[in-house]
Amino acid sequence: QENNPVNRIHQLCTEKDFCAFKLDIDTPSVELPIVQQLIAQADATKASLDEFFFEHHVHGLMQGWGWGDGVEGSFADSYNLFTQLRQMGVRAHSWI
């Protein structure tokens, strides 16, 4: 699909490019499928994406500092996502 950000990255970014992607929609139901697609399409992702920035809203301390109930998953889930991306060769970064 033309408007899918992962598909656009895979189509437009080559190994010769430096491609960075910041995902910050603040809606887990939209963000997580995008991250899961990056991981599921590992060969295309590692060939096209160099750096990834993502604020994964998870249950815990930050719910009281602005995240509220708009969260999904745990800190362990977050570490798992970032580990998978890093193992693919994507420099993946989180922030809160």
N, C-alpha and C positions, 0 to 999 in steps of 0.2 A: 504494500500500500504506500502510496506516494507521501502521505502525511504522517507516517509512522517514523518517529525520530531515529529508531534503531536502523530501520531500513535505509533511511537517508544517509546515516553515518556509513553504513556498509557500502552504499553506492558511491558516495562522493569522496570519502577519505581513502587514500591509498597508503601503502607502507612508506612511501616517500614523504608523505605529509606528516605534520604533527597535529593530531586531532585530540581536542579536549572536549569533554561533555560535562556540563553541570546540570544535574537533575534536581530541581527544587520547586515542586508543584504544591507541596504541603497537603497532598491527598494520597494516602497510602494505597487506596484502591486503584489509582492511576499509576503511581510511581513503581510499585512492586512488580507489576507485569512487564514494565520496561526493563527493569533490572534483570528479571528472570529471562527475558528474551536475549539480553546481552550474554548471559551465562549459557543459555541453551544453544545459541549460535556461536559457540566458542571460536571456531576457526575464522569466521568472518570478523568477529569482534577483535580477536588478537591481531588480525591483519590490518585493521582500520582504526582502532581506538588506542591512543597512548595514555591518556589520563582521564580519570573519572572522579567527579565530586558529587557527593550525595549525602543529604541530611536524612537519615533513616529514622523516622519517628516511631519509637518503640515504647512499650510500657516501662514505667519507672520514674525516676526522679524528675525528669524534664516535663512530665505531665503537669506538674504544679507551676511550671515556669513558661507557660504559653502553649504547650502542645495539647493540653486538655485531653479529651477522649478521642481525638483524631490520630490514633496510633494503631500499629499492628505489629505484633512480634515482640521479641525480647532482645536484649543486648547480645545474647548468644547467637540469635538468628542474624543479627547485624554483622557480628564477627565472621560468621560463616559466609555471608554474601561477599564481604570484602576479601576474605581469604581466597575464595574461588576466583574472583576477578584477578587478584594479585598472582595467583598460581598460573593464570592464563597469560601473564605478562602485562596486564593493564595496571598502571599505577593508580590505585583506587583509594580515595580519601573520604573520610567522614568528618563531620563537625556537628557541634551542638551549640 
